[in-house]
Amino acid sequence: MSRGHFTEMNMNRAPIAIVPLAALALAACESEAEQQADMTEDRVEQQAERSAAAAGDQIAALGLTERQLLDAELVAPDGTELGDVEQVRRDVTGAVTGLLVEIEDSEPDRYVEVPVNGLSVTEGGVLSDANLRTDMTPQDLAAMPDAAI
């Protein structure tokens, strides 16, 4: 192996070694609360992905599959985005009863469970996923209790 080739190989590896160090440095800067919030978000997403994979292409609620529900946004009647659907909630029989929604622009992230009753599906726009329309306002959502996660 030529010396030039060895140097080139090491240069190609350098960015890979830097990325984990940068991630560690960022993690060290986060507060305990931010780290807990990140872990909660990761857990919610993992549970949602497993559930959607298990549900497959079956219609879950509102004429949508579980994956489509997870890709949807909750919107007010005027189209204002209220939050993102993070999980589909089911009762003991497997029927969808609610959606775990992360409230838009909440800091720290807040999750509420929105009942599917009263929601309707609207188009999200050109090349976008469906939206779920509710009659709730941002204030109504903010007044809801935090969901059990």
ROTOR-292968 format. One record per residue (C-alpha): residue number from 0; y, z, x; residue in one letter. Coordinates in Angstrom, 2 decimals. Example, Ala and Ser with C-alpha at 12.3 -4.5 7.8 and 13.67 -1.06 7.14 Angstrom:
(0 (-4.50 7.80 12.30) a)
(1 (-1.06 7.14 13.67) s)
This chain:
(0 (0.00 0.00 0.00) m)
(1 (3.35 -0.95 1.45) s)
(2 (6.08 1.60 1.83) r)
(3 (8.36 -0.37 -0.51) g)
(4 (5.68 -0.35 -3.19) h)
(5 (5.22 3.42 -2.84) f)
(6 (8.97 4.02 -3.21) t)
(7 (9.09 1.74 -6.25) e)
(8 (6.22 3.65 -7.88) m)
(9 (7.96 6.98 -7.29) n)
(10 (11.22 5.63 -8.71) m)
(11 (9.40 4.52 -11.82) n)
(12 (7.96 8.02 -12.24) r)
(13 (11.21 9.91 -11.69) a)
(14 (12.62 9.45 -15.23) p)
(15 (9.38 10.81 -16.68) i)
(16 (9.72 14.01 -14.63) a)
(17 (13.37 14.42 -15.59) i)
(18 (12.80 14.21 -19.36) v)
(19 (10.69 17.39 -19.64) p)
(20 (13.17 19.27 -17.47) l)
(21 (16.03 18.15 -19.71) a)
(22 (14.08 19.23 -22.80) a)
(23 (13.42 22.63 -21.25) l)
(24 (17.09 23.03 -20.38) a)
(25 (18.12 22.19 -23.95) l)
(26 (15.53 24.60 -25.37) a)
(27 (16.85 27.36 -23.14) a)
(28 (20.35 26.80 -24.58) c)
(29 (19.17 27.19 -28.19) e)
(30 (19.45 30.56 -29.83) s)
(31 (16.41 32.36 -31.18) e)
(32 (17.51 31.42 -34.73) a)
(33 (17.77 27.74 -33.81) e)
(34 (14.33 27.82 -32.21) q)
(35 (12.88 29.47 -35.34) q)
(36 (14.58 26.85 -37.53) a)
(37 (13.14 24.05 -35.40) d)
(38 (9.65 25.55 -35.62) m)
(39 (9.96 25.91 -39.41) t)
(40 (11.11 22.30 -39.74) e)
(41 (8.22 21.10 -37.58) d)
(42 (5.72 23.11 -39.65) r)
(43 (7.12 21.74 -42.94) v)
(44 (6.94 18.16 -41.64) e)
(45 (3.37 18.59 -40.36) q)
(46 (2.20 20.04 -43.68) q)
(47 (3.90 17.21 -45.57) a)
(48 (2.32 14.54 -43.37) e)
(49 (-1.17 16.03 -43.80) r)
(50 (-0.72 16.26 -47.56) s)
(51 (0.60 12.69 -47.84) a)
(52 (-2.29 11.36 -45.75) a)
(53 (-4.79 13.17 -47.96) a)
(54 (-3.12 11.90 -51.15) a)
(55 (-3.21 8.29 -49.96) g)
(56 (-1.91 5.63 -52.31) d)
(57 (-2.38 7.64 -55.51) q)
(58 (0.67 8.02 -57.72) i)
(59 (1.84 11.63 -57.35) a)
(60 (4.84 11.86 -59.70) a)
(61 (7.65 9.77 -61.15) l)
(62 (5.62 6.60 -60.51) g)
(63 (5.74 7.18 -56.74) l)
(64 (3.14 8.08 -54.15) t)
(65 (3.53 11.26 -52.16) e)
(66 (4.68 9.26 -49.12) r)
(67 (7.35 7.52 -51.23) q)
(68 (8.53 10.88 -52.55) l)
(69 (8.81 12.16 -48.97) l)
(70 (10.95 9.15 -48.05) d)
(71 (13.30 9.72 -50.99) a)
(72 (16.64 11.45 -51.10) e)
(73 (17.89 13.66 -53.90) l)
(74 (21.17 12.31 -55.29) v)
(75 (23.73 13.36 -57.87) a)
(76 (24.56 11.08 -60.82) p)
(77 (27.45 9.58 -58.83) d)
(78 (25.10 8.75 -55.92) g)
(79 (26.23 11.60 -53.66) t)
(80 (23.35 12.63 -51.40) e)
(81 (22.32 16.21 -52.12) l)
(82 (19.36 16.54 -49.79) g)
(83 (16.17 15.13 -48.34) d)
(84 (12.72 15.60 -49.81) v)
(85 (10.65 17.43 -47.20) e)
(86 (7.49 18.38 -49.13) q)
(87 (5.75 17.78 -52.42) v)
(88 (4.79 21.00 -54.22) r)
(89 (1.70 21.11 -56.45) r)
(90 (0.18 23.66 -58.79) d)
(91 (-3.44 24.87 -58.63) v)
(92 (-4.61 21.79 -60.55) t)
(93 (-2.97 19.43 -58.04) g)
(94 (-0.18 18.32 -60.39) a)
(95 (3.21 17.86 -58.73) v)
(96 (5.57 20.54 -59.99) t)
(97 (8.44 20.39 -57.55) g)
(98 (9.90 19.03 -54.36) l)
(99 (10.97 21.03 -51.35) l)
(100 (14.45 19.72 -50.57) v)
(101 (16.51 20.39 -47.47) e)
(102 (20.07 20.76 -48.73) i)
(103 (22.41 18.19 -47.20) e)
(104 (24.67 19.50 -44.43) d)
(105 (23.39 23.08 -44.72) s)
(106 (23.78 25.06 -41.52) e)
(107 (21.38 26.61 -40.84) p)
(108 (19.00 24.35 -42.78) d)
(109 (18.32 25.60 -46.29) r)
(110 (15.36 24.60 -48.42) y)
(111 (15.11 24.87 -52.19) v)
(112 (12.38 23.86 -54.60) e)
(113 (13.62 21.36 -57.17) v)
(114 (11.44 20.87 -60.28) p)
(115 (10.33 17.27 -60.87) v)
(116 (11.15 17.63 -64.58) n)
(117 (14.56 16.07 -65.10) g)
(118 (14.42 13.82 -62.04) l)
(119 (14.54 10.05 -62.34) s)
(120 (13.97 7.30 -59.79) v)
(121 (16.84 5.02 -58.82) t)
(122 (17.08 2.31 -56.22) e)
(123 (18.41 3.47 -52.90) g)
(124 (20.09 0.18 -52.12) g)
(125 (19.27 -2.89 -50.07) v)
(126 (16.22 -2.28 -47.84) l)
(127 (16.20 1.44 -48.51) s)
(128 (13.81 3.86 -50.14) d)
(129 (14.08 5.08 -53.70) a)
(130 (16.45 7.90 -54.57) n)
(131 (15.65 10.72 -56.96) l)
(132 (18.52 11.32 -59.35) r)
(133 (19.24 14.78 -60.69) t)
(134 (21.93 16.15 -62.97) d)
(135 (22.45 19.04 -60.53) m)
(136 (25.63 19.31 -58.52) t)
(137 (25.86 20.42 -54.89) p)
(138 (27.00 23.81 -56.22) q)
(139 (23.91 24.05 -58.48) d)
(140 (21.66 23.33 -55.52) l)
(141 (23.49 25.85 -53.31) a)
(142 (23.06 28.52 -55.99) a)
(143 (19.26 28.09 -56.05) m)
(144 (17.16 30.66 -54.24) p)
(145 (15.67 29.75 -50.87) d)
(146 (12.20 28.27 -51.26) a)
(147 (9.15 29.96 -49.84) a)
(148 (8.09 28.02 -46.79) i)
